[in-house]
Amino acid sequence: MRKHWENCITNFDEAVSHFIADYFADASRRVLLVAAAGFDPRSRRVAQMLADTLGNRLSAIFIREERPGASEALTEKADNNEAALKAIVPNCTVFRIDVFADDGAPVGGSRVVSRLGQQPVADDVTDVILDLSALSIGIGFPAAKMLLEDCEAASRAFHLMIVSNPEMDDKIASVPSSRAGPVKGFSPPVEAEGQGLAQVWIPQLAQGRALALTQIGASIGRCYKICPLLPFPARNPRRADDLLSEFRTALVDEWEVDPRDVVYASERNPLDCYRTLSTLKTRFDRTMKGTYEPRMVLSPVGSKVLAAGALMAAIEHDMAVQYLETESYLFRPDPTPDDLPDMTVHLILSGSLYASYNEVAEPE
């Protein structure tokens, strides 16, 4: 159990820059950054912030997700970002990961885990940072779980960083594949012998993801309850209402959701999502104990801030994550009057900063 996650060290916006300038000013710190080198304009932000403080004490692994339906325009943007990232962090390696096998099966998670395993973290690295900003769930979640376990075993600090902009997310449309399935490392546990299965599915609602969530729901099968996750509070006060309107057919006619089962979590703070899902899991397990085998299935398809909270809950409580990979993206980067600045989030999931917390004896 990771008791320290209940009060996880978290920084937001300007506090992230202050933390980096202060914490990484220590000349003994060596950092490995793992991040995306895709078309998303947020790909460079974290690397630049770290490089400004760390200089040659920073190394990186940049992951280039290769998809069969990528357009020339987005490929060009990804090429430009990759070149810029190589200039920001000269001591870097680029992993090109084919997300799909020749037969169309999603294998990106397995491949990124294999590639990371072939290049172990150097002994002198004190901190590993995973930038989730532009990584897909199918790549980011397996990488996070593997890196966290490695850092915990080696007593390294493991950080998550996210540059989030919900308004920009709305400009990125995806063309989903036809095969939904569990994310690598987050498969459903085996059903207990002699007991029936009671599944609770928690789909994260996001603009333009109705088709993908419908396919994911069909792949999961019969559910005891469906509890949609909505971003609230949110920067746009009407975001949750707009999503309820967009998903009305699915919520009412397909999933038959009881309004009392809708779950809300902050669009800004991943710990709110983590704590909410952890509480739901604990209560559900207690309710079903001895009668049914409880299973909670998460489907984070929207905001990376909410996804980070779902990642923490899935790791901590051994939850399943069901996902539908994307074959290609459509990006409309034109600025609009409603555009707002990026939000930056930083979490520390392991390391010496928690040593005193973990050493405290638990009450009898």
VOPAGU-2260 file (C-alpha; in pm, 1 decimal, decimal comma):
REM VOPAGU-2260
SITE   aa  ch    i         X         Y         Z
SITE  MET   A    0       0,0       0,0       0,0
SITE  ARG   A    1     122,5     349,6     -83,3
SITE  LYS   A    2     -13,2     544,7     211,9
SITE  HIS   A    3     182,5     853,2     108,7
SITE  TRP   A    4     -37,9     895,0    -198,5
SITE  GLU   A    5    -322,9    1008,4      24,3
SITE  ASN   A    6    -126,0    1332,7      66,7
SITE  CYS   A    7      85,0    1312,3    -246,2
SITE  ILE   A    8     329,1    1600,2    -304,7
SITE  THR   A    9     166,7    1803,1    -580,4
SITE  ASN   A   10     249,9    2135,3    -746,6
SITE  PHE   A   11      51,4    2347,9    -988,4
SITE  ASP   A   12     139,1    2611,1   -1249,9
SITE  GLU   A   13     397,7    2861,4   -1119,7
SITE  ALA   A   14     472,4    2637,6    -820,8
SITE  VAL   A   15     599,4    2374,7   -1067,5
SITE  SER   A   16     861,3    2614,6   -1203,3
SITE  HIS   A   17     964,0    2711,6    -849,8
SITE  PHE   A   18     994,7    2346,0    -749,1
SITE  ILE   A   19    1210,9    2262,3   -1051,4
SITE  ALA   A   20    1439,3    2560,6    -992,6
SITE  ASP   A   21    1479,7    2474,6    -624,1
SITE  TYR   A   22    1480,6    2093,3    -610,7
SITE  PHE   A   23    1689,1    2029,6    -921,8
SITE  ALA   A   24    1942,2    2301,3    -840,2
SITE  ASP   A   25    2116,6    2034,6    -631,2
SITE  ALA   A   26    2417,9    1937,5    -844,8
SITE  SER   A   27    2395,1    1574,1    -729,8
SITE  ARG   A   28    2063,8    1521,4    -904,6
SITE  ARG   A   29    2063,0    1341,0   -1239,1
SITE  VAL   A   30    1731,3    1319,5   -1420,9
SITE  LEU   A   31    1586,5    1090,9   -1686,5
SITE  LEU   A   32    1287,7    1236,0   -1869,3
SITE  VAL   A   33    1049,7    1005,6   -2057,1
SITE  ALA   A   34     812,7    1197,4   -2283,4
SITE  ALA   A   35     635,8    1202,9   -2618,6
SITE  ALA   A   36     779,1    1338,9   -2941,9
SITE  GLY   A   37     449,5    1376,6   -3124,8
SITE  PHE   A   38     254,8    1649,9   -3298,3
SITE  ASP   A   39     105,3    1794,9   -2978,2
SITE  PRO   A   40     241,5    2148,3   -2918,8
SITE  ARG   A   41     264,7    2070,0   -2544,3
SITE  SER   A   42     539,8    1814,9   -2613,2
SITE  ARG   A   43     825,5    2061,5   -2551,7
SITE  ARG   A   44     714,2    2245,3   -2237,9
SITE  VAL   A   45     835,6    2007,3   -1967,0
SITE  ALA   A   46    1164,1    1929,0   -2143,6
SITE  GLN   A   47    1241,4    2300,1   -2175,0
SITE  MET   A   48    1162,3    2373,8   -1809,4
SITE  LEU   A   49    1389,0    2092,2   -1693,6
SITE  ALA   A   50    1672,2    2173,0   -1934,4
SITE  ASP   A   51    1681,4    2536,6   -1819,0
SITE  THR   A   52    1773,3    2420,7   -1467,2
SITE  LEU   A   53    1950,6    2088,2   -1518,9
SITE  GLY   A   54    2156,9    2146,4   -1829,7
SITE  ASN   A   55    2373,9    1842,2   -1904,3
SITE  ARG   A   56    2243,1    1663,3   -1594,0
SITE  LEU   A   57    1926,5    1587,6   -1794,6
SITE  SER   A   58    1889,8    1287,3   -2027,6
SITE  ALA   A   59    1576,3    1179,6   -2206,1
SITE  ILE   A   60    1388,9     905,9   -2385,6
SITE  PHE   A   61    1143,3    1049,3   -2636,1
SITE  ILE   A   62     867,0     820,3   -2759,1
SITE  ARG   A   63     739,7     863,1   -3114,3
SITE  GLU   A   64     404,3     687,3   -3153,4
SITE  GLU   A   65     366,2     565,4   -3511,2
SITE  ARG   A   66      10,5     518,8   -3635,5
SITE  PRO   A   67    -101,8     392,8   -3977,8
SITE  GLY   A   68    -344,0     675,3   -4047,7
SITE  ALA   A   69    -118,0     970,8   -3959,6
SITE  SER   A   70    -159,6    1264,7   -4198,2
SITE  GLU   A   71     133,8    1440,1   -4363,0
SITE  ALA   A   72      56,9    1761,5   -4174,7
SITE  LEU   A   73      68,7    1595,5   -3832,7
SITE  THR   A   74     376,4    1391,9   -3927,7
SITE  GLU   A   75     551,5    1717,7   -4017,8
SITE  LYS   A   76     453,4    1871,1   -3683,2
SITE  ALA   A   77     587,8    1562,1   -3504,5
SITE  ASP   A   78     914,5    1583,4   -3701,4
SITE  ASN   A   79     952,3    1948,1   -3597,3
SITE  ASN   A   80     883,5    1866,0   -3232,1
SITE  GLU   A   81    1130,4    1576,7   -3240,6
SITE  ALA   A   82    1404,2    1800,7   -3383,3
SITE  ALA   A   83    1330,6    2067,3   -3121,4
SITE  LEU   A   84    1338,6    1814,0   -2836,8
SITE  LYS   A   85    1674,6    1678,4   -2955,9
SITE  ALA   A   86    1810,0    2032,5   -2944,4
SITE  ILE   A   87    1667,9    2093,5   -2596,1
SITE  VAL   A   88    1805,3    1763,4   -2456,7
SITE  PRO   A   89    2108,7    1655,7   -2665,3
SITE  ASN   A   90    2163,0    1346,4   -2448,4
SITE  CYS   A   91    1850,4    1168,0   -2567,5
SITE  THR   A   92    1721,6     856,6   -2740,2
SITE  VAL   A   93    1411,8     840,2   -2960,6
SITE  PHE   A   94    1197,0     527,3   -2948,0
SITE  ARG   A   95     974,5     480,2   -3250,8
SITE  ILE   A   96     685,4     263,9   -3137,0
SITE  ASP   A   97     444,0     112,7   -3388,5
SITE  VAL   A   98     116,2     122,4   -3198,5
SITE  PHE   A   99     -45,4    -149,1   -3413,2
SITE  ALA   A  100      77,3    -487,6   -3534,6
SITE  ASP   A  101      47,9    -587,9   -3900,9
SITE  ASP   A  102    -290,6    -750,5   -3830,1
SITE  GLY   A  103    -424,8    -434,9   -3664,8
SITE  ALA   A  104    -390,1    -553,0   -3304,8
SITE  PRO   A  105    -293,4    -274,7   -3059,0
SITE  VAL   A  106      54,1    -365,2   -2929,0
SITE  GLY   A  107     201,5     -25,4   -2839,3
SITE  GLY   A  108     195,7     -89,8   -2464,2
SITE  SER   A  109     383,8    -418,5   -2493,7
SITE  ARG   A  110     639,0    -266,2   -2728,4
SITE  VAL   A  111     714,8      37,8   -2514,6
SITE  VAL   A  112     760,3    -180,9   -2206,3
SITE  SER   A  113     996,5    -403,6   -2403,9
SITE  ARG   A  114    1199,9    -107,2   -2532,7
SITE  LEU   A  115    1225,4      52,7   -2189,1
SITE  GLY   A  116    1335,0    -282,2   -2047,1
SITE  GLN   A  117    1615,1    -301,1   -2302,7
SITE  GLN   A  118    1749,8      36,4   -2186,4
SITE  PRO   A  119    1759,5      25,7   -1804,5
SITE  VAL   A  120    1788,3     347,8   -1606,0
SITE  ALA   A  121    2150,5     444,6   -1541,9
SITE  ASP   A  122    2279,6     393,3   -1187,6
SITE  ASP   A  123    2359,8     761,5   -1137,0
SITE  VAL   A  124    2001,8     875,1   -1215,5
SITE  THR   A  125    1833,2    1006,0    -900,4
SITE  ASP   A  126    1497,7    1110,3   -1048,6
SITE  VAL   A  127    1280,7     975,0   -1328,9
SITE  ILE   A  128    1014,0    1202,8   -1474,7
SITE  LEU   A  129     732,7    1080,2   -1698,1
SITE  ASP   A  130     566,8    1356,4   -1897,1
SITE  LEU   A  131     213,5    1236,9   -1970,9
SITE  SER   A  132     112,8    1553,4   -2158,8
SITE  ALA   A  133     125,1    1408,4   -2511,3
SITE  LEU   A  134     146,3    1032,0   -2449,9
SITE  SER   A  135    -155,7     816,1   -2528,9
SITE  ILE   A  136    -310,3     609,9   -2249,1
SITE  GLY   A  137    -206,5     286,4   -2419,9
SITE  ILE   A  138     158,8     394,8   -2408,3
SITE  GLY   A  139     169,9     618,4   -2101,1
SITE  PHE   A  140       2,2     386,1   -1850,6
SITE  PRO   A  141     230,3      82,1   -1909,2
SITE  ALA   A  142     536,6     307,6   -1908,2
SITE  ALA   A  143     426,4     471,7   -1581,9
SITE  LYS   A  144     366,7     141,0   -1405,7
SITE  MET   A  145     700,7      -3,0   -1515,5
SITE  LEU   A  146     901,2     309,7   -1427,5
SITE  LEU   A  147     728,4     346,8   -1089,4
SITE  GLU   A  148     805,0     -12,2    -990,8
SITE  ASP   A  149    1166,6      32,7   -1101,8
SITE  CYS   A  150    1203,0     356,9    -903,6
SITE  GLU   A  151    1046,6     208,3    -590,7
SITE  ALA   A  152    1284,4     -88,4    -609,2
SITE  ALA   A  153    1589,0     138,4    -656,6
SITE  SER   A  154    1476,9     409,7    -408,1
SITE  ARG   A  155    1462,8     670,8    -684,1
SITE  ALA   A  156    1218,2     956,7    -703,1
SITE  PHE   A  157     947,1     909,8    -964,6
SITE  HIS   A  158     760,9    1216,3   -1090,2
SITE  LEU   A  159     458,8    1266,2   -1314,2
SITE  MET   A  160     423,8    1591,8   -1504,3
SITE  ILE   A  161     133,1    1707,0   -1718,0
SITE  VAL   A  162      78,5    2015,9   -1929,1
SITE  SER   A  163    -298,9    2027,8   -1963,8
SITE  ASN   A  164    -529,2    2242,9   -2171,2
SITE  PRO   A  165    -889,6    2115,5   -2197,1
SITE  GLU   A  166    -970,2    2368,5   -2467,9
SITE  MET   A  167    -685,1    2235,2   -2683,0
SITE  ASP   A  168    -797,8    1877,8   -2613,0
SITE  ASP   A  169   -1131,4    1971,0   -2770,5
SITE  LYS   A  170    -946,8    2058,7   -3092,3
SITE  ILE   A  171    -788,4    1713,3   -3118,4
SITE  ALA   A  172   -1027,1    1459,8   -3269,6
SITE  SER   A  173    -943,1    1091,0   -3293,8
SITE  VAL   A  174   -1035,1     809,1   -3527,2
SITE  PRO   A  175   -1065,5     500,3   -3304,3
SITE  SER   A  176    -961,5     151,8   -3403,7
SITE  SER   A  177   -1208,0    -137,7   -3397,7
SITE  ARG   A  178   -1046,4    -342,7   -3117,4
SITE  ALA   A  179   -1104,9    -239,8   -2758,8
SITE  GLY   A  180    -910,7    -421,7   -2491,7
SITE  PRO   A  181    -719,6    -391,8   -2164,8
SITE  VAL   A  182    -414,9    -167,6   -2140,0
SITE  LYS   A  183     -86,5    -355,1   -2095,6
SITE  GLY   A  184     -35,8    -422,6   -1723,7
SITE  PHE   A  185    -395,1    -334,1   -1634,3
SITE  SER   A  186    -585,6    -646,1   -1738,3
SITE  PRO   A  187    -894,1    -752,6   -1539,1
SITE  PRO   A  188    -813,4    -990,1   -1250,1
SITE  VAL   A  189    -928,8   -1348,7   -1279,6
SITE  GLU   A  190   -1281,7   -1402,6   -1149,8
SITE  ALA   A  191   -1295,3   -1571,8    -810,1
SITE  GLU   A  192   -1398,4   -1936,1    -824,4
SITE  GLY   A  193   -1755,9   -2002,3    -722,1
SITE  GLN   A  194   -1861,8   -1637,7    -716,1
SITE  GLY   A  195   -2048,2   -1427,5    -968,6
SITE  LEU   A  196   -1887,1   -1118,5   -1116,7
SITE  ALA   A  197   -2014,3    -767,0   -1039,1
SITE  GLN   A  198   -1849,7    -508,5   -1263,7
SITE  VAL   A  199   -1856,1    -132,4   -1223,4
SITE  TRP   A  200   -1743,0      57,8   -1531,2
SITE  ILE   A  201   -1622,0     416,4   -1493,4
SITE  PRO   A  202   -1593,6     580,8   -1837,8
SITE  GLN   A  203   -1437,2     927,3   -1843,1
SITE  LEU   A  204   -1659,5    1142,2   -2064,1
SITE  ALA   A  205   -1478,2    1367,3   -2311,7
SITE  GLN   A  206   -1582,5    1568,3   -2615,4
SITE  GLY   A  207   -1593,6    1363,7   -2935,4
SITE  ARG   A  208   -1529,4    1029,4   -2762,2
SITE  ALA   A  209   -1884,7     890,2   -2765,0
SITE  LEU   A  210   -1815,4     630,4   -3036,3
SITE  ALA   A  211   -1498,0     510,2   -2866,3
SITE  LEU   A  212   -1669,9     473,3   -2528,0
SITE  THR   A  213   -1961,7     288,1   -2686,4
SITE  GLN   A  214   -1718,2      35,1   -2835,4
SITE  ILE   A  215   -1531,3       4,0   -2505,9
SITE  GLY   A  216   -1857,0     -54,1   -2318,0
SITE  ALA   A  217   -1956,8    -330,0   -2559,1
SITE  SER   A  218   -1621,4    -503,5   -2506,3
SITE  ILE   A  219   -1658,2    -500,2   -2127,3
SITE  GLY   A  220   -1990,8    -679,3   -2125,8
SITE  ARG   A  221   -2258,1    -676,9   -1859,6
SITE  CYS   A  222   -2204,2    -426,8   -1577,5
SITE  TYR   A  223   -2358,1    -405,3   -1234,5
SITE  LYS   A  224   -2332,4     -27,2   -1259,0
SITE  ILE   A  225   -2196,3     233,2   -1498,7
SITE  CYS   A  226   -2064,8     546,1   -1327,5
SITE  PRO   A  227   -1960,9     813,5   -1580,5
SITE  LEU   A  228   -1678,3    1040,9   -1467,6
SITE  LEU   A  229   -1725,3    1411,5   -1536,6
SITE  PRO   A  230   -1478,9    1701,1   -1492,6
SITE  PHE   A  231   -1617,0    1923,8   -1216,6
SITE  PRO   A  232   -1511,7    2173,2   -1103,0
SITE  ALA   A  233   -1376,4    2271,1   -1442,4
SITE  ARG   A  234   -1224,5    2580,8   -1598,3
SITE  ASN   A  235   -1533,0    2604,5   -1817,7
SITE  PRO   A  236   -1822,4    2595,6   -1566,7
SITE  ARG   A  237   -2051,3    2441,7   -1830,7
SITE  ARG   A  238   -1815,2    2163,5   -1938,4
SITE  ALA   A  239   -1993,0    1891,5   -1739,1
SITE  ASP   A  240   -2335,1    2008,3   -1865,5
SITE  ASP   A  241   -2211,1    2010,6   -2225,2
SITE  LEU   A  242   -2079,2    1654,6   -2189,4
SITE  LEU   A  243   -2405,0    1533,2   -2038,3
SITE  SER   A  244   -2584,8    1682,3   -2337,0
SITE  GLU   A  245   -2343,3    1526,4   -2589,4
SITE  PHE   A  246   -2365,0    1181,6   -2426,1
SITE  ARG   A  247   -2739,7    1190,9   -2357,7
SITE  THR   A  248   -2824,8     901,8   -2590,7
SITE  ALA   A  249   -2555,1     677,0   -2445,1
SITE  LEU   A  250   -2632,2     770,3   -2085,0
SITE  VAL   A  251   -3008,8     729,2   -2109,4
SITE  ASP   A  252   -3078,3     476,7   -2385,3
SITE  GLU   A  253   -2765,4     256,9   -2400,0
SITE  TRP   A  254   -2611,5     257,7   -2052,7
SITE  GLU   A  255   -2927,7     342,0   -1854,0
SITE  VAL   A  256   -2725,8     537,8   -1599,6
SITE  ASP   A  257   -2887,7     631,3   -1270,9
SITE  PRO   A  258   -2818,9    1006,2   -1218,7
SITE  ARG   A  259   -2706,5     923,6    -864,6
SITE  ASP   A  260   -2418,8     716,6   -1008,4
SITE  VAL   A  261   -2249,3    1003,9   -1193,0
SITE  VAL   A  262   -1901,1    1072,3   -1051,5
SITE  TYR   A  263   -1734,8    1413,4   -1043,6
SITE  ALA   A  264   -1364,1    1496,3   -1010,7
SITE  SER   A  265   -1163,8    1815,4   -1045,0
SITE  GLU   A  266   -1033,6    1896,7   -1391,4
SITE  ARG   A  267    -728,3    2054,4   -1228,5
SITE  ASN   A  268    -622,0    1821,5    -945,8
SITE  PRO   A  269    -546,0    1451,9   -1017,7
SITE  LEU   A  270    -556,9    1371,0    -646,5
SITE  ASP   A  271    -928,2    1448,0    -641,5
SITE  CYS   A  272    -985,4    1179,6    -906,2
SITE  TYR   A  273    -751,2     935,5    -728,0
SITE  ARG   A  274    -921,7     980,2    -391,3
SITE  THR   A  275   -1271,4     960,3    -541,0
SITE  LEU   A  276   -1198,5     637,3    -727,8
SITE  SER   A  277   -1020,0     488,7    -426,4
SITE  THR   A  278   -1321,0     561,4    -205,2
SITE  LEU   A  279   -1557,9     406,8    -459,6
SITE  LYS   A  280   -1340,2      96,5    -486,3
SITE  THR   A  281   -1320,3      51,4    -108,3
SITE  ARG   A  282   -1695,9      88,3     -62,4
SITE  PHE   A  283   -1779,9    -138,6    -354,5
SITE  ASP   A  284   -1547,3    -413,2    -232,4
SITE  ARG   A  285   -1695,7    -393,7     115,2
SITE  THR   A  286   -2052,2    -410,0     -18,1
SITE  MET   A  287   -1986,8    -711,7    -241,6
SITE  LYS   A  288   -1760,8    -905,3      -5,7
SITE  GLY   A  289   -1864,6   -1268,3      26,4
SITE  THR   A  290   -2142,8   -1239,1    -231,3
SITE  TYR   A  291   -1994,2   -1133,8    -565,1
SITE  GLU   A  292   -1647,0   -1086,8    -703,5
SITE  PRO   A  293   -1614,1    -706,5    -740,9
SITE  ARG   A  294   -1432,9    -559,6   -1041,6
SITE  MET   A  295   -1388,8    -193,3   -1122,3
SITE  VAL   A  296   -1296,5    -103,2   -1481,0
SITE  LEU   A  297   -1166,9     241,1   -1576,5
SITE  SER   A  298   -1171,8     400,3   -1922,6
SITE  PRO   A  299    -980,9     731,4   -1916,0
SITE  VAL   A  300   -1014,7     885,1   -2261,9
SITE  GLY   A  301   -1012,3    1261,0   -2195,5
SITE  SER   A  302    -815,7    1499,6   -1977,0
SITE  LYS   A  303    -465,9    1376,9   -1882,9
SITE  VAL   A  304    -509,2    1530,4   -1536,7
SITE  LEU   A  305    -807,3    1304,3   -1467,3
SITE  ALA   A  306    -620,1    1019,2   -1636,6
SITE  ALA   A  307    -327,3    1065,0   -1396,2
SITE  GLY   A  308    -564,3    1024,9   -1102,0
SITE  ALA   A  309    -714,3     715,4   -1266,3
SITE  LEU   A  310    -361,8     578,5   -1320,7
SITE  MET   A  311    -278,2     614,6    -951,6
SITE  ALA   A  312    -604,8     446,2    -846,7
SITE  ALA   A  313    -556,6     163,7   -1097,1
SITE  ILE   A  314    -204,1      92,5    -972,0
SITE  GLU   A  315    -291,5     122,1    -604,9
SITE  HIS   A  316    -605,8     -93,0    -615,8
SITE  ASP   A  317    -526,3    -328,3    -904,8
SITE  MET   A  318    -809,0    -195,6   -1121,7
SITE  ALA   A  319    -858,6    -288,7   -1485,6
SITE  VAL   A  320    -821,2     -25,9   -1758,0
SITE  GLN   A  321   -1016,2     -83,0   -2078,5
SITE  TYR   A  322    -918,1     132,7   -2373,6
SITE  LEU   A  323    -958,6     177,4   -2747,8
SITE  GLU   A  324    -645,8     278,1   -2936,0
SITE  THR   A  325    -652,9     559,0   -3189,3
SITE  GLU   A  326    -565,6     496,6   -3553,1
SITE  SER   A  327    -519,9     863,9   -3640,0
SITE  TYR   A  328    -575,3    1214,5   -3508,8
SITE  LEU   A  329    -722,6    1530,6   -3653,3
SITE  PHE   A  330    -588,4    1854,9   -3506,1
SITE  ARG   A  331    -740,6    2199,8   -3553,8
SITE  PRO   A  332    -480,2    2432,6   -3397,4
SITE  ASP   A  333    -641,3    2763,4   -3501,9
SITE  PRO   A  334    -657,7    2998,7   -3200,8
SITE  THR   A  335    -998,1    3114,4   -3080,1
SITE  PRO   A  336   -1104,6    3391,5   -2838,9
SITE  ASP   A  337   -1191,4    3125,8   -2580,1
SITE  ASP   A  338    -835,4    2985,5   -2563,9
SITE  LEU   A  339    -688,6    2983,8   -2213,0
SITE  PRO   A  340    -329,3    2925,6   -2097,7
SITE  ASP   A  341    -195,4    2578,6   -2026,9
SITE  MET   A  342    -218,1    2432,6   -1677,8
SITE  THR   A  343      86,4    2249,7   -1539,1
SITE  VAL   A  344      66,1    1971,7   -1280,8
SITE  HIS   A  345     348,7    1790,1   -1104,7
SITE  LEU   A  346     328,3    1489,2    -871,0
SITE  ILE   A  347     595,6    1292,7    -686,2
SITE  LEU   A  348     489,8     928,3    -652,6
SITE  SER   A  349     799,7     782,2    -487,6
SITE  GLY   A  350    1138,0     876,8    -344,7
SITE  SER   A  351    1328,4     993,7     -40,3
SITE  LEU   A  352    1090,6    1283,0      23,6
SITE  TYR   A  353     846,1    1023,5     155,8
SITE  ALA   A  354    1099,9     832,9     368,1
SITE  SER   A  355     989,5     974,1     701,3
SITE  TYR   A  356     622,9     924,2     612,5
SITE  ASN   A  357     673,1     558,9     521,1
SITE  GLU   A  358     881,3     490,5     830,8
SITE  VAL   A  359     607,5     601,6    1069,7
SITE  ALA   A  360     466,0     297,4    1246,0
SITE  GLU   A  361     103,6     229,6    1166,1
SITE  PRO   A  362    -131,8     259,8    1466,9
SITE  GLU   A  363    -226,4     -62,5    1636,5
